[in-house]
Amino acid sequence: MIATPPDFDTRFFRSALGRFATGVTIITTESRTQKIPMGLTISSFNSVSLDPPIVLWSLSRAASSLVHFQKAERYVIHVLSATQLHLAKRFAYGPQADRFNNQALTRAPGGTLMLDDPDCSAWFECRNMTQYEAGDHLVFIAQVERCQRNFHLPLVYHAGDFDLTPSTEPISND
Ligand SMILES: Cc1cc2nc3c(=O)[nH]c(=O)nc-3n(C[C@H](O)[C@H](O)[C@H](O)COP(=O)(O)O)c2cc1C
């Protein structure tokens, strides 16, 4: 069946989509041959299946890391907390080559490169199962092999900004 052409432009569509508040993640892996750390900020993460445990996220075809995530056997999805805004910005706006500067790293139990940061709200070590082409993005489907979680306040993204993120400062009455 042929889709009806949209009666809105991309800018309006983006603005409407921005009404949906999301959490924020950083996804890390390594390039397969040279083992260079790769990572980026992603808000399109979502759950798919509980049993077996499956999640998804989508990556722009224009992303410089696309080919590395397509080839990766595994990657780690880190759910960011309210105190990690600087990381979300660095992994979205900074050059790929600088994102891991002074960043403590470790390995998930399956050997996948990940951030060594106790402030993450959760992390999921994932096996790269399938990718689907969908317009200007690729949808990645992954099987979760291991995960951990904390109870930190979440980093929240809404209407193109991080302004709904709960404050970690005490609320003043003046
Ligand atoms: C809060 C936030 C969420 C983002 N979510 C996504 C996403 O879901 N998919 C995507 O392709 N890019 C997303 N981006 C943009 C990428 O993080 C950004 O384009 C990054 O520089 C891509 O890295 P690369 O080109 O080195 O692969 C998001 C950016 C921000 C600030």
The ligand as a Tripos MOL2 file, in Angstrom:
@<TRIPOS>MOLECULE
LIG
   31    33     1     0     0
SMALL
NO_CHARGES

@<TRIPOS>ATOM
      1 C1         19.7840   13.8860   23.3880 C.3       1 LIG1
      2 C2         20.2890   13.3990   22.0430 C.ar      1 LIG1
      3 C3         19.7710   12.2250   21.5060 C.ar      1 LIG1
      4 C4         20.2170   11.7440   20.2790 C.ar      1 LIG1
      5 N1         19.6720   10.6010   19.7780 N.ar      1 LIG1
      6 C5         20.0590   10.1430   18.5670 C.ar      1 LIG1
      7 C6         19.4820    8.9570   18.0280 C.ar      1 LIG1
      8 O1         18.6230    8.3270   18.6230 O.2       1 LIG1
      9 N2         19.9320    8.5190   16.8200 N.ar      1 LIG1
     10 C7         20.9050    9.1940   16.1090 C.ar      1 LIG1
     11 O2         21.2650    8.7520   15.0150 O.2       1 LIG1
     12 N3         21.4780   10.3250   16.6140 N.ar      1 LIG1
     13 C8         21.0780   10.8050   17.8180 C.ar      1 LIG1
     14 N4         21.6520   11.9340   18.3450 N.ar      1 LIG1
     15 C9         22.7110   12.6140   17.5810 C.3       1 LIG1
     16 C10        24.0830   11.9320   17.7340 C.3       1 LIG1
     17 O3         24.4480   11.7890   19.0980 O.3       1 LIG1
     18 C11        25.1450   12.8150   17.0370 C.3       1 LIG1
     19 O4         24.7680   13.0530   15.7040 O.3       1 LIG1
     20 C12        26.5340   12.2030   17.0740 C.3       1 LIG1
     21 O5         27.4940   13.2210   16.7930 O.3       1 LIG1
     22 C13        26.7310   11.0780   16.0630 C.3       1 LIG1
     23 O6         28.0430   10.6100   16.2080 O.3       1 LIG1
     24 P1         28.8960   10.0230   14.9900 P.3       1 LIG1
     25 O7         28.5770   10.8490   13.7660 O.co2     1 LIG1
     26 O8         30.3090   10.1230   15.4500 O.co2     1 LIG1
     27 O9         28.4480    8.5980   14.8090 O.co2     1 LIG1
     28 C14        21.2100   12.4460   19.5660 C.ar      1 LIG1
     29 C15        21.7450   13.6360   20.1100 C.ar      1 LIG1
     30 C16        21.2930   14.1040   21.3360 C.ar      1 LIG1
     31 C17        21.8610   15.3840   21.9130 C.3       1 LIG1
@<TRIPOS>BOND
     1     1     2 1
     2     2     3 ar
     3     2    30 ar
     4     3     4 ar
     5     4     5 ar
     6     4    28 ar
     7     5     6 ar
     8     6     7 ar
     9     6    13 1
    10     7     8 2
    11     7     9 ar
    12     9    10 ar
    13    10    11 2
    14    10    12 ar
    15    12    13 ar
    16    13    14 ar
    17    14    15 1
    18    14    28 ar
    19    15    16 1
    20    16    17 1
    21    16    18 1
    22    18    19 1
    23    18    20 1
    24    20    21 1
    25    20    22 1
    26    22    23 1
    27    23    24 1
    28    24    25 2
    29    24    26 1
    30    24    27 1
    31    28    29 ar
    32    29    30 ar
    33    30    31 1
@<TRIPOS>SUBSTRUCTURE
     1 LIG1         1 GROUP 0 **** ****
